[in-house]
Amino acid sequence: MPATSNLDQVIEKYATGSFTDETPLLAAGIESLALLRLAVDVVDDEDAEIDLTSLVDVKTIGDLKVWLTELAAGA
């Protein structure tokens, strides 16, 4: 898992625009396929199940960072 301090760099790989923690996902160009790829990038365990239902509450880049951190911690 990338360190949480590296999440900006991981997210930059999939974002099509600049962003801050307050930026809405769509404004940064982060769509559903990018979210799945980000989840796979932060989870080390190839057999880990990724619960995508919690993505309903992820609206901003800051929310995404929290979700990815929790995802990586639970894997």
N, CA, C and O atoms as a MOPAC input file, in Angstrom:
PM7 MOZYME 1SCF
protein

 N      0.83300 1    -1.18200 1     0.00000 1
 C      0.00000 1     0.00000 1     0.00000 1
 C      0.87000 1     1.23400 1     0.00000 1
 O      1.84200 1     1.29600 1     0.75200 1
 N      0.55600 1     2.20800 1    -0.80900 1
 C      1.32800 1     3.43600 1    -0.73200 1
 C      1.05700 1     4.13200 1     0.58900 1
 O     -0.05100 1     4.06400 1     1.12100 1
 N      2.05600 1     4.79000 1     1.10600 1
 C      1.85100 1     5.55400 1     2.33500 1
 C      0.78200 1     6.60000 1     2.08700 1
 O      0.63700 1     7.10200 1     0.97300 1
 N      0.03800 1     6.92500 1     3.12600 1
 C     -1.03900 1     7.89700 1     2.93700 1
 C     -0.50900 1     9.23000 1     2.43700 1
 O     -1.23600 1     9.97800 1     1.78500 1
 N      0.74000 1     9.53500 1     2.73200 1
 C      1.32100 1    10.77700 1     2.22200 1
 C      1.50400 1    10.72600 1     0.70700 1
 O      1.66100 1    11.76300 1     0.06300 1
 N      1.48200 1     9.52100 1     0.14000 1
 C      1.63700 1     9.36600 1    -1.31000 1
 C      0.30300 1     9.26600 1    -2.03900 1
 O      0.28300 1     9.08200 1    -3.25600 1
 N     -0.80000 1     9.38100 1    -1.33000 1
 C     -2.09600 1     9.23700 1    -1.98400 1
 C     -2.31400 1    10.27300 1    -3.07800 1
 O     -2.92500 1     9.96900 1    -4.10200 1
 N     -1.82700 1    11.48700 1    -2.87500 1
 C     -1.96000 1    12.49900 1    -3.93100 1
 C     -1.30600 1    12.01600 1    -5.21600 1
 O     -1.86300 1    12.19100 1    -6.30000 1
 N     -0.13000 1    11.41100 1    -5.10600 1
 C      0.57100 1    10.91800 1    -6.29000 1
 C     -0.18200 1     9.77200 1    -6.94500 1
 O     -0.24400 1     9.69200 1    -8.17200 1
 N     -0.75100 1     8.88700 1    -6.14200 1
 C     -1.52500 1     7.77100 1    -6.68600 1
 C     -2.76600 1     8.30700 1    -7.40100 1
 O     -3.09000 1     7.86400 1    -8.50300 1
 N     -3.45200 1     9.25000 1    -6.77900 1
 C     -4.66100 1     9.83300 1    -7.36700 1
 C     -4.32700 1    10.59700 1    -8.64800 1
 O     -5.10300 1    10.57500 1    -9.60300 1
 N     -3.18800 1    11.26400 1    -8.67200 1
 C     -2.77200 1    12.02600 1    -9.86400 1
 C     -2.68300 1    11.15000 1   -11.10700 1
 O     -2.88400 1    11.63500 1   -12.22000 1
 N     -2.38300 1     9.86500 1   -10.92900 1
 C     -2.29100 1     8.95500 1   -12.07700 1
 C     -3.62000 1     8.83600 1   -12.81200 1
 O     -3.64800 1     8.56600 1   -14.01300 1
 N     -4.70700 1     9.03300 1   -12.10100 1
 C     -6.03300 1     8.83000 1   -12.68300 1
 C     -6.84200 1    10.11300 1   -12.85400 1
 O     -7.84300 1    10.12700 1   -13.57000 1
 N     -6.41700 1    11.17400 1   -12.20800 1
 C     -7.13000 1    12.45000 1   -12.32400 1
 C     -6.81600 1    13.09600 1   -13.66800 1
 O     -5.70400 1    12.98500 1   -14.18500 1
 N     -7.80100 1    13.76000 1   -14.21100 1
 C     -7.57100 1    14.47000 1   -15.47100 1
 C     -7.48700 1    15.97300 1   -15.24700 1
 O     -7.29300 1    16.73700 1   -16.19200 1
 N     -7.63100 1    16.39100 1   -14.00400 1
 C     -7.54000 1    17.80800 1   -13.67100 1
 C     -6.84900 1    17.98800 1   -12.34200 1
 O     -6.58000 1    17.01800 1   -11.63300 1
 N     -6.56400 1    19.22600 1   -12.00600 1
 C     -5.93000 1    19.49700 1   -10.72100 1
 C     -6.96800 1    19.32600 1    -9.61800 1
 O     -8.17100 1    19.38200 1    -9.86900 1
 N     -6.48600 1    19.11700 1    -8.38900 1
 C     -7.42300 1    18.87700 1    -7.29700 1
 C     -6.82900 1    19.26400 1    -5.95300 1
 O     -5.61300 1    19.35100 1    -5.77800 1
 N     -7.73000 1    19.49000 1    -5.01800 1
 C     -7.41700 1    19.64300 1    -3.60200 1
 C     -8.32800 1    18.65500 1    -2.87900 1
 O     -9.10900 1    17.95000 1    -3.51800 1
 N     -8.23600 1    18.60100 1    -1.57900 1
 C     -9.09900 1    17.69300 1    -0.82600 1
 C    -10.57400 1    18.04600 1    -0.97700 1
 O    -11.43300 1    17.17800 1    -0.82100 1
 N    -10.87700 1    19.29600 1    -1.27500 1
 C    -12.26800 1    19.73600 1    -1.39600 1
 C    -12.83900 1    19.54300 1    -2.79900 1
 O    -14.04000 1    19.72700 1    -3.00100 1
 N    -12.01600 1    19.18000 1    -3.75900 1
 C    -12.45800 1    19.03300 1    -5.14300 1
 C    -13.40200 1    17.84100 1    -5.29000 1
 O    -13.07900 1    16.73800 1    -4.84900 1
 N    -14.57100 1    18.05500 1    -5.91000 1
 C    -15.45400 1    16.91800 1    -6.20300 1
 C    -14.75300 1    15.94200 1    -7.15800 1
 O    -13.97400 1    16.35200 1    -8.01900 1
 N    -15.03900 1    14.66100 1    -6.99300 1
 C    -14.37700 1    13.64700 1    -7.81600 1
 C    -14.52500 1    13.92200 1    -9.31000 1
 O    -13.54700 1    13.85600 1   -10.05500 1
 N    -15.72800 1    14.22500 1    -9.74000 1
 C    -15.94000 1    14.44600 1   -11.18100 1
 C    -15.17900 1    15.65600 1   -11.70100 1
 O    -14.73500 1    15.66000 1   -12.85000 1
 N    -15.02300 1    16.67900 1   -10.87300 1
 C    -14.26200 1    17.85900 1   -11.29100 1
 C    -12.78500 1    17.52300 1   -11.48300 1
 O    -12.09100 1    18.17000 1   -12.26800 1
 N    -12.30900 1    16.50900 1   -10.76000 1
 C    -10.92200 1    16.06700 1   -10.91400 1
 C    -10.78800 1    15.00700 1   -12.00700 1
 O     -9.68400 1    14.56500 1   -12.32300 1
 N    -11.91500 1    14.60900 1   -12.57500 1
 C    -11.88800 1    13.60600 1   -13.63600 1
 C    -11.83600 1    12.18200 1   -13.11600 1
 O    -11.49100 1    11.26500 1   -13.86100 1
 N    -12.17200 1    11.98200 1   -11.85300 1
 C    -12.16400 1    10.64000 1   -11.26800 1
 C    -13.55900 1    10.04200 1   -11.43300 1
 O    -14.52400 1    10.50900 1   -10.82700 1
 N    -13.65100 1     9.01100 1   -12.25600 1
 C    -14.92300 1     8.33300 1   -12.49200 1
 C    -14.83300 1     6.89800 1   -11.99400 1
 O    -13.82200 1     6.50900 1   -11.41100 1
 N    -15.86300 1     6.11800 1   -12.21400 1
 C    -15.98100 1     4.79100 1   -11.60400 1
 C    -14.81400 1     3.85200 1   -11.91400 1
 O    -14.32400 1     3.17300 1   -11.01200 1
 N    -14.36800 1     3.79900 1   -13.13700 1
 C    -13.26500 1     2.90500 1   -13.47200 1
 C    -11.98600 1     3.34600 1   -12.76300 1
 O    -11.21900 1     2.50500 1   -12.29300 1
 N    -11.75300 1     4.64100 1   -12.68200 1
 C    -10.58300 1     5.15700 1   -11.97300 1
 C    -10.66100 1     4.81000 1   -10.49000 1
 O     -9.64100 1     4.50600 1    -9.87200 1
 N    -11.85900 1     4.85400 1    -9.91200 1
 C    -12.01800 1     4.49300 1    -8.49800 1
 C    -11.63500 1     3.04700 1    -8.26400 1
 O    -10.96300 1     2.73200 1    -7.28100 1
 N    -12.04800 1     2.17600 1    -9.14400 1
 C    -11.69300 1     0.76500 1    -9.02100 1
 C    -10.18800 1     0.56700 1    -9.16000 1
 O     -9.58900 1    -0.18700 1    -8.39300 1
 N     -9.58800 1     1.22400 1   -10.10900 1
 C     -8.14000 1     1.12300 1   -10.29600 1
 C     -7.37800 1     1.66200 1    -9.08700 1
 O     -6.36700 1     1.08900 1    -8.68100 1
 N     -7.86200 1     2.75800 1    -8.51700 1
 C     -7.23600 1     3.31000 1    -7.30700 1
 C     -7.31300 1     2.30800 1    -6.16400 1
 O     -6.34400 1     2.12100 1    -5.42800 1
 N     -8.46600 1     1.66700 1    -6.01600 1
 C     -8.63200 1     0.67100 1    -4.95100 1
 C     -7.64300 1    -0.46800 1    -5.13400 1
 O     -7.01900 1    -0.91000 1    -4.17000 1
 N     -7.49900 1    -0.93900 1    -6.34500 1
 C     -6.55900 1    -2.02800 1    -6.62400 1
 C     -5.12200 1    -1.58000 1    -6.34700 1
 O     -4.31100 1    -2.36800 1    -5.86100 1
 N     -4.81000 1    -0.33500 1    -6.65100 1
 C     -3.45700 1     0.18500 1    -6.41800 1
 C     -3.08300 1     0.22900 1    -4.94000 1
 O     -1.92100 1     0.01700 1    -4.59400 1
 N     -4.04300 1     0.49900 1    -4.06800 1
 C     -3.69700 1     0.66000 1    -2.65300 1
 C     -3.82000 1    -0.62100 1    -1.84500 1
 O     -3.33100 1    -0.68400 1    -0.71700 1
 N     -4.46100 1    -1.64300 1    -2.39600 1
 C     -4.60200 1    -2.90700 1    -1.67700 1
 C     -3.51800 1    -3.86500 1    -2.14500 1
 O     -3.43500 1    -4.19600 1    -3.32700 1
 N     -2.68600 1    -4.30600 1    -1.20500 1
 C     -1.58900 1    -5.21200 1    -1.54200 1
 C     -2.05800 1    -6.64100 1    -1.80100 1
 O     -1.47400 1    -7.34400 1    -2.62500 1
 N     -3.08600 1    -7.06600 1    -1.11800 1
 C     -3.57400 1    -8.43900 1    -1.19100 1
 C     -4.43600 1    -8.62100 1    -2.43000 1
 O     -5.51200 1    -8.03400 1    -2.54200 1
 N     -3.95600 1    -9.43800 1    -3.35500 1
 C     -4.68800 1    -9.65700 1    -4.59600 1
 C     -6.02400 1   -10.35600 1    -4.37200 1
 O     -6.92100 1   -10.25300 1    -5.20800 1
 N     -6.16600 1   -11.06400 1    -3.25600 1
 C     -7.39400 1   -11.78600 1    -2.96100 1
 C     -8.36700 1   -10.97300 1    -2.09900 1
 O     -9.45000 1   -11.45400 1    -1.76600 1
 N     -7.99000 1    -9.76800 1    -1.74700 1
 C     -8.83900 1    -8.93900 1    -0.88900 1
 C    -10.11400 1    -8.55700 1    -1.63800 1
 O    -10.09300 1    -8.27700 1    -2.83700 1
 N    -11.21100 1    -8.55400 1    -0.90800 1
 C    -12.47100 1    -8.10300 1    -1.48600 1
 C    -12.60900 1    -6.61400 1    -1.22900 1
 O    -12.34500 1    -6.13300 1    -0.12700 1
 N    -13.02000 1    -5.89900 1    -2.24200 1
 C    -13.18300 1    -4.45300 1    -2.13600 1
 C    -14.67600 1    -4.15200 1    -2.11300 1
 O    -15.38300 1    -4.39100 1    -3.09200 1
 N    -15.14400 1    -3.62900 1    -0.99100 1
 C    -16.55500 1    -3.28900 1    -0.83600 1
 C    -16.80200 1    -1.91900 1    -1.45500 1
 O    -16.49400 1    -0.88800 1    -0.85900 1
 N    -17.35100 1    -1.92600 1    -2.63600 1
 C    -17.58100 1    -0.68000 1    -3.35700 1
 C    -18.84900 1     0.03800 1    -2.91200 1
 O    -19.09200 1     1.17100 1    -3.32800 1
 N    -19.66000 1    -0.60200 1    -2.07400 1
 C    -20.88900 1     0.04600 1    -1.62400 1
 C    -20.60100 1     1.27800 1    -0.77900 1
 O    -21.41500 1     2.20000 1    -0.73700 1
 N    -19.46400 1     1.30500 1    -0.11300 1
 C    -19.11700 1     2.46300 1     0.70800 1
 C    -18.73300 1     3.68000 1    -0.13100 1
 O    -18.58500 1     4.78000 1     0.40000 1
 N    -18.57600 1     3.48700 1    -1.41600 1
 C    -18.24200 1     4.60800 1    -2.30500 1
 C    -19.39500 1     5.59600 1    -2.46100 1
 O    -19.19700 1     6.70200 1    -2.96500 1
 N    -20.57100 1     5.21800 1    -2.04400 1
 C    -21.73300 1     6.09900 1    -2.15200 1
 C    -21.47900 1     7.41700 1    -1.43400 1
 O    -21.94500 1     8.46800 1    -1.87400 1
 N    -20.74600 1     7.36200 1    -0.33900 1
 C    -20.48200 1     8.55100 1     0.46500 1
 C    -19.22500 1     9.31400 1     0.03300 1
 O    -18.91300 1    10.36300 1     0.59700 1
 N    -18.51500 1     8.79900 1    -0.95000 1
 C    -17.27600 1     9.43400 1    -1.39700 1
 C    -17.61100 1    10.45400 1    -2.47800 1
 O    -17.96000 1    10.09900 1    -3.60400 1
 N    -17.50000 1    11.72100 1    -2.11500 1
 C    -17.87800 1    12.80300 1    -3.03900 1
 C    -16.70200 1    13.68300 1    -3.44900 1
 O    -16.69500 1    14.26100 1    -4.53500 1
 N    -15.70300 1    13.77800 1    -2.56200 1
 C    -14.56100 1    14.66800 1    -2.81700 1
 C    -13.25800 1    13.88000 1    -2.77200 1
 O    -13.23300 1    12.71600 1    -2.37200 1
 N    -12.19200 1    14.52500 1    -3.18200 1
 C    -10.87600 1    13.90300 1    -3.10900 1
 C    -10.52500 1    13.57200 1    -1.65700 1
 O     -9.93100 1    12.52900 1    -1.38500 1
 N    -10.88600 1    14.44600 1    -0.73700 1
 C    -10.64100 1    14.18000 1     0.68200 1
 C    -11.37200 1    12.93000 1     1.14700 1
 O    -10.80600 1    12.10900 1     1.86800 1
 N    -12.64100 1    12.78100 1     0.73200 1
 C    -13.40100 1    11.56900 1     1.05200 1
 C    -12.71600 1    10.33800 1     0.45700 1
 O    -12.64300 1     9.28600 1     1.09200 1
 N    -12.22400 1    10.48500 1    -0.74900 1
 C    -11.54200 1     9.38600 1    -1.43000 1
 C    -10.29800 1     8.96100 1    -0.66200 1
 O    -10.03600 1     7.76800 1    -0.51100 1
 N     -9.54000 1     9.92300 1    -0.18200 1
 C     -8.33200 1     9.60000 1     0.58600 1
 C     -8.67500 1     8.82900 1     1.86000 1
 O     -7.99100 1     7.87200 1     2.22200 1
 N     -9.73400 1     9.25500 1     2.52700 1
 C    -10.16600 1     8.54200 1     3.73300 1
 C    -10.57100 1     7.11400 1     3.37400 1
 O    -10.17400 1     6.16600 1     4.05200 1
 N    -11.35100 1     6.96100 1     2.32000 1
 C    -11.81400 1     5.64000 1     1.89100 1
 C    -10.64000 1     4.74200 1     1.51400 1
 O    -10.59900 1     3.57600 1     1.90600 1
 N     -9.69000 1     5.27800 1     0.75900 1
 C     -8.52400 1     4.48200 1     0.36200 1
 C     -7.67900 1     4.08700 1     1.56700 1
 O     -7.17500 1     2.96600 1     1.62900 1
 N     -7.52100 1     4.98900 1     2.51300 1
 C     -6.74800 1     4.69000 1     3.72100 1
 C     -7.42300 1     3.57300 1     4.51000 1
 O     -6.76300 1     2.63900 1     4.96500 1
 N     -8.74600 1     3.67400 1     4.66800 1
 C     -9.48200 1     2.63900 1     5.38700 1
 C     -9.44600 1     1.31600 1     4.63600 1
 O     -9.33500 1     0.25400 1     5.24900 1
 N     -9.53700 1     1.37500 1     3.33300 1
 C     -9.48000 1     0.17900 1     2.50300 1
 C     -8.14300 1    -0.53200 1     2.66000 1
 O     -8.08900 1    -1.75100 1     2.82800 1
 N     -7.07600 1     0.23600 1     2.60300 1
 C     -5.73100 1    -0.33400 1     2.72900 1
 C     -5.50600 1    -0.90500 1     4.12800 1
 O     -4.84600 1    -1.93400 1     4.27500 1
 N     -6.03900 1    -0.26000 1     5.14300 1
 C     -5.86500 1    -0.72900 1     6.51900 1
 C     -6.62200 1    -2.03400 1     6.75300 1
 O     -6.19000 1    -2.87700 1     7.53900 1
 N     -7.75000 1    -2.19300 1     6.06700 1
 C     -8.55600 1    -3.38600 1     6.26400 1
 C     -8.13400 1    -4.56100 1     5.41800 1
 O     -8.61000 1    -5.67700 1     5.62300 1
 N     -7.25400 1    -4.32900 1     4.47700 1
 C     -6.83600 1    -5.40900 1     3.56500 1
 C     -5.78200 1    -6.29900 1     4.18400 1
 O     -5.32700 1    -7.25000 1     3.54900 1

